[in-house]
Amino acid sequence: MLDSFLNGLAVVFQPMNFLLLTSAVFIGFIGGALPGISGVILVVILLPVTYGMDPTAAFMLLTAIYGSTVFSGLITAILYRAPGTPEAVMTAFDGYPMTQQGQAGKALGIGVLSSAIGGLVGTIALIIFTPVLASFALKFSSPEYFALAVLGLTVVASLGGRLIYGLIGACLGLFIATIGFDPLTGTSRYTFGSLELAEGVGLIPVIVGLFAISEVMKRALGEETHQPLKKVSIKIFDMPILRKIGVTLSRSSLLGVVIGILPGIGASTAAMVSYSEAVRWSKTPEQFGKGAPEGIAAPEAANNAAAMGALVPLFALGIPGSGTTAIILGAFIMHGLQPGPMFMLNSSDLVYAVFAGLFIVNFMILLFSKPFIALFTRLLNIPYSALGPIIVMCCIIGTYSVRNSMFDVWLMLGFGVLGFLLEKLKFPLVSIILGLVLGPIAESELRRTLAMSRGDFTIFFERPISATLIVISILLLAAAIVVPLRKRAKLKAANT
C-alpha cells in the first residue's frame, strides 16, 4: 500500500499533472465560493472536457475540483451568510455571527484549518481503511439508514433554544421533501398538475432562498447594516483556538468519515449531524448560533471528511456515496472503467494517483486559501447597494443553472421571502433544511424496512445498530424537554 501511494505521489508531481491539480483547486475555489454553484455543477460542466484526457489526469482533475469545492463554500457562508455549497449551510450558522462581531478573519481561519484537517483525515481513511470501511457500510440496511436519519433529525432539539420551533421547521422540511414523484411507486404527490413540481423541490433553491435572499432583503430594508470588510486578517494556526476546538475536530472528522462512506447520505448530512453532536458535547451549548468556534469547526471538518469518505463505496463497491460521486461514476463509465471490488487490483495505479492527488489538495487548501480569500474579499468589498444585487444575480444564475429552470428561480425568491418572515420570529431556518435533506432518506428507508418486516415496527429494535441509534435519539429528545423544564422550575423556586 505504501509503495502504491508513493508511486501515486510520483504521478501527481509530474509537471503537467501538478499544474492540472493546481488549476483544479482554483476552479473549485471559485465555483464553491459563488452561491448556487456546487461540485456537482462544476464536475458536470468539465465532464466533456475530460473525455479526451488520460484517465489518470481526468480523475485527478474531477476529484480535486470535488474536494476543493466542498471547502470553499464556507467563504461566502461566513462573510455574507450565503453558503456557496449545500455542505456549508451549517457553517453560516456560527460563522456569519462572528463576521458581524468583527471576527471574520478568525472565523475563516477556523474554517480553513478545520476543512484541511477533516479532508486529510478523510483521505488517510480512504487510503488505509477502504476495505474495512466498505465492509462496515455493507452492514447498514434500511433499518439502520432510517435510524441514522432519525438521529440526525434530533438536531432540532439543539437549535435556537425552542424545541417546538425546531420541530415545526423539521416537519416543514419533511413535507417539502415529499413533493414530486413517490420514490418507490412513482405516484405524483402535491404537484397540483405542475410538471415543475413533479421533479420535486430542489435543495439549491431552498438553501439559497432561505439564507442568501432573506439576508439581502434584511439588509435592503435597513434591518442590518453592512460592515465593509476593508481588511480580513486570517490566522489559520491560532494555538488557543486550536486547543479549544481540538476535540471537536477529532470527533467531527471521524464522524464525517463514517457518515461519508454510507451511500446516499452525503457531506451535508455529515455536517448537520456533527454540528448536533458538537452542541450536545459542549459545556456552553447556548453559545451555538451566536458565534461559537466549535460551530464552524464541527461542520467543516465533517463535510470535508465525508466528501473523501464518499469515495470509499465508489472505488470499493462501484456505489456512489453522494451526488457528485455519482457524476464521477458516470465519468468512469464514460472512460470504459468500472469501479468495484476488482477495480483496486486492476487499476491500482490510477486509484492511488487519485488518492495521492486528494492528499496534496488538502495541503493546497492550507497554502492557497489565504491569498484567494484576500482577493475574493476585496472583490466583494463594495457598498452593499451594489453588492446586494450582485449576490442576487449570482444566486439567480447559480439556481437556474442547476436544472435550467426559471421555476427554480421563482422558488428561490419565494423561499427568500419565507426565510425573511420566519427570521422575524427567531425561527431556526436550518431546521427546514435538515428536514429537506433527511426527509427522502427517512421516508424511503422506513417504507423499505416496513416492507421487509410486513409492517412490524419491532424490526428496528431487533437489529443492534438501528436499536442503539433510535434509543439515543429518544433519550436526546427527552433530555431536550426535561432539562428546560427543570431549569424553569429551579428559576421559579429561586424567585419565590
N, C-alpha and C positions, 0 to 999 in steps of 0.2 A: 504493500500500500504506500509506504513512504517513497519507494523508488518511483512508483507511478505518479505520485504527487510532484516529486522533484522534476520528473520529465514534463509534467504539465506546466510547471513554472518556467521551464526552459522554452516551451512553446509560447507562453504568454509574453516573455521578454524578447521574442523576436521583434525587430523594429516595427514591421508593419502591423503585427498583431497588437503590440503595445500601443501604437498610435491609434489603432481601431478601438481598443479598450478605453483609452483616454477620451476619445471622441464620444463614445457611447455614454460615458459617465456624464459629460457636459450636456449631451442631448437629454439624458434622463433628468438632470438637474433642472433644466429649463421646462421640460414637459411636466414634471411633478410639481414645480413651484407655481405654475399657472392654474388657477382654479378651473375645474371641469375637465382638464386633461389628465390622463392616467396612464399607467403602464400598459394596460390593455390597448388603448388607442395608439400609443407610440409603437408597440410591437406590431399591431395590425398594419399601420402605415408603412413600416420598414420591412414587413414580410416579403413583399415582391422584390425589394432590393437585394435580399439575401439569396434569392433563387439562383443567381449565377455565381455565388461565392463558394469558396471551400467550406464544407460543413463545419469544420472546427472554428473557423473565423466567424461564420454566420451565427453559431450558437453562443460564442463568446460575446458577440455584439448584442444579441437579443437578451441574454441573461444579465449582462451588465446594465443595460437600459432598465430592465425589470428591477434590479436591486437598487440602483440609484434613484429611480422614480419613487420607490417606497420611502426613501429617506427624505427627498426634497419637498414632499408635501407638507412638511412641518413649517416651512419658511413663512408662507402666507397664512398658515393656520395661526402661528404665533404673532405675526406682525399685524394682520388685518382680520383675524377670525374668519378667513376664507380658505378652508382646507384645500390644498392643491390636489389631494387624492383622498379617496374614502378612508384609507388607513390612518389619515391624520386627524380624523374628526375628534377623537378623544384628546389629542394634543392641544387643540384650541381651547378646551375646557379650562385648563390652568395656564396655558402659555399666553393667551391673549390678556388675561388679567395682569400677568406680570409685565406685559408691554404697557398696559395702562398705568402701571405703577412706576414706569420709567426703568424697568429691568429687562428690556427686550434683548440686550446682549447676553445677559445671564441666562435667560430662557433659551435662546438659540444655542448657547454653549452647552447647556444640559442636553438639549435635543440632539445636537451633533454627536456628542460623546456617547449618549445612550444608543443612538442609531448604529454607530460604528461597533460598539461593544455587542449589541444584540445581533448585528449582522455577522460579526466574527464568531460568536458562539454558535449561531445557526449554521454557518459554513463549516466550522470544525465538526459539528454534529453530523452534518451532511456527508462529510468526507469519511469520518471514522465509524459512525454508527448506522449508516444507511440500512444494512441488512437487519440489524436488531430493531431499529425504529419501524421499519416496514413490516416486520412480523408482528410487532405490538399493535400497529394500526389495523392489521387484519383481525385482531380480536374484537374490534369495535363493529358491532352490528347496529341495526336500527334502534333497539332499546338504549344503547349507550349514546348514540348520537342525540336522541331525544333528551336524555338525562343531561347531557352536556349543554344543550340549548336551554333547558330549564335553569341550570346553574348560571348560565350567562345572563338570563333574564332577571335573576335576583339582584343584579347590579342596581336595579331601580330603588332598592331599599337604601342605597347609599347616596343617591343623587339629590341635591337640592334641599335635603333635610325634611322633605314632605313625601312620605311613602305613598299617600293617596295620589298625589300629582304624578309621581313616577309610574305608578301602576296604570293610571289613565293614559299617560303617554305611551307606555309599552303596548297597551291594548289598541291604541290608535295605530301604532306602527304595525301590529299584528294584523289589524283589519286591512290596512293599505296593502300588506303583503299578499292578501287573498284575492286582490283584484286581478282579473285576467283569466287565463285558462287554468283549470284544475290540473295540478302536476301529475296526477295519477289517472284521471278519467278523461281529461281533455274538455270537460264541460266549461262553458263560459260562465264567469261569476262577476256580478256587479259591474258589467261593462255597459249596460243600457244600450246595446246595439252599436257601440263605438268600436271601430276597428283599432283605433289607437290604444284604447284601454284594454283591448283583448291581449295586447302584448305585455300587459302589466305596467305598474308604475316603477320606472327606473330609479335606482339608488342615487344616481348623479343629480337628477333634477331636485330630488328631495333634499339632499345634503347641501347643494349649492344654494337652493332657495332658503332653507331654514337658517343657514349660517351666514352666507355671504350677502344675499339680497336683503335679509332682515337687518343686517348690520349697516348696510348702505342707507336703508330707509331711516334707521335710527339717527344716523349722523346727518342725513339730509334734512330731517325735521328738527335738528338742533338739540336732540337729546343726548348726543355725545359730541364732545369737541375733539377735533383731530390734533394729536400731538405730533408735529413733524419729527421724523427720525433723522435729525441732522447728522448724528454720528452714533452708530451702533458698535460698541466695543465688545467684541466677542472673546470671552476667555473660556477655552474648551477644558483645559486641565486645571480646574479650581479644586484644590485638595479638600477644603472644608465641605464644599458641596458634594464632592465625590464620596467622602466618608458618610455623609448624610444619606445619600441615595444608593450606596453600595449594595446593601441587602436587597433593595427594590430592584436594582439592575440584575442581580443574580437570579432572583425569583422570577422576574418577568421574562428574562431571556430563556430560561429553561421552560417556562410555561408556554412561551411563544413557539419554541421548537416542537413541543408535544402537540399543541393545537395545530400548528402548521402542517404536520405530516398527516393529519386526518383529512382525507379527500373531501373537498367541497366546503370546508369550514372557512378557511381564509385568514389573511392577516388582520382584516378589520375586526373580526370576532376575537382574535387573539388580543388585540389592543383593548377591546372593551372588557374582556374577562380579566386581563392583567390589571387594568385600572381598578376594577371592582376589588380585586384581591389586595391592591395597594391601599385602598381605603380601609378595608377590613383589618389589615395588619397594622395600620397606622395608629400611633398614640394620640394623634391630633386629627381625626377624620373631618372635623369641622372646617379645616383649612382647605380641603379639596374643593375646587371650583372657584377659589379666591386667589390662586397663585402659588400652589404647593409645588415645590421642585419635583417631588415624587410623582405628581400628576402629569408631568412631562416625561420623566424617565421611564415610568412603567409602560405606557402605550408605545413609546418609540423603541424601546428595547424589544418589546414583544412583537411589534409588527415587522420589524426587520428580521428578527429571528424566525418568525413564522413564514416570511417570504422565502427564506432559504429552506426551511423545513418543508414547504410545499413542493419543493423539487424532489424530495425523497420518494414519494409514491410515483412521481413521473418517471424517474430513472429506474427505480427498482421494480415497479409493477406496471408501468405504462398507463397509470391513472393520474390525471391532472389533479393537483391539490388546490387549485384556485382558478379564477377566470383567466388570468394571464398565462398560467402554465398550460391551460387548455389550448391557448393560441400557439404556445411554443410546441405543444404536442403536434398540432397541425403542421407546424414548420418542419418537425422531424419527419413526418409522413411525406410532406412535400419533397423532402430531400431523399426519400427512399429508405428512411431509417425507422425502426420500430422499437421504442423503449420498452423494457420489460426485464424479466429475470436474466435472460441471456445477453442483454444489451451491455451490462457491465463487463462481461467477458469478451464479447465480440468487438466492442468499440471502446475499450478502456482508455485508449489514447485520447479520444475526443472527450470522454466523460471527465477525465482528470484534468484536461486542459480547461474545461468549463469550470470545474471546482477551483482550480488554481486562479482562474480569472476572477471569480467571485471573491476569493480570499484577498486578492490585490485591490478589488473595487472598494472594500471596506476601509483600507488604508488611504485610498484616493479620496474617500469621503472626508476623512480627517484632514487630509492635506489641502484639498481644493475647496472645501465648503466655505471656509472663512473669506477668501477673496471673492468667491462667487456671491455670497450673501452681501458683502460690502458693495459690490457692483449692483446687485439686484435692489438693495435698499435705496441706493442713490437714484436709480431709475424710477423708483416708486415714490421718492421723497418730493412730491409735488403737492400743491394745495389740494385739499380734499374736494373742492368744487370741480377740479379736473380729474382727480384720482377716482372719485366715485363712479363717474361714467365709464372710465377705463375698466374698472373692476366689473361693472355690469356688462360691458361689451365682451370682456374675456369670459364671463360666466355664460353669456348667451352663445358665443361661438363654441365654447367647450361643451355645453349641454347639447347644442344642436348637432355637433359632430359625432356624438356617440351613436345616434341612430338616424341621423339626418332627418330629424322630426321637429317641426315647429310646435307640435303639440307638447313635446317635452319642454320647450322653452316657456310655453304658457303655464305648464305645470310648475316649473321652477319659479316663475313670478308669483303664482298663486300660493305656493308654499312659503315664499318670501313674506307675503302679507300675513299668512297664518303665523309664521315664526315671530314677526314683529308684534302681533297681538298677544301671542302666548307669553312672550318675554315680559310684557307689561304685568302679567300675573305671576311673574317669577317662576315660570313653568320650565322644568328641565327638558330642553329640546332634544338632548341626546337620548332620552328615553324613547322617543319616537323612532330615532334611527336604530336603536337597539332592537325594538320590536320588528322593524322592517327587515333588518339583516338576519335575525334569528328566526323570524316567522316561517319562511319556507322550509328551513331545516326542521323546526319543531313539528310543523304540520305533516310534512311528507313522512318523516320518520315515525311519528306517532301512529299514523294510519297504517304504515307498513308493519309496525310492531303488533297492532291490534289484529291485522290480517293474519300474521304469523300465529298469534295466540287464540284466534277465533273470538276476539272481544274480551279476553281475560286480562285485566289490568295487573294481576299479580306477577305477570312476566317481568315487570320492571324490578320487582323485589326478589325474584328468583335468580337473577344474574348479578354477581357480586359488584361489578363495576357500576352498572346503572343504579343499583340499590344504594351504593355509597354516595353517588353524586346526588341522587334525589333526596336522601336523608340530610345531606349537608345543606341543600337548598332550603328544605323545610326549616331546619334549625336557624339558618341565617335570616329567613323572613320572620320567623318567630321572635328572634332577637331584635329585629328592626321595629317590631311592635312593642315588645315588652320593655326594652331599655328606655325609650322616650317616656313611657307611662311611669316608670319608676322615677325618672328624673323629675317629672311633673309632680309626683307625689311627694318627693323629698323637698322640692321647692315650695310646695304648698304648706308642708309641715313646718318648714323653716320660717315662712312668713306668718304663720299662726303661732 
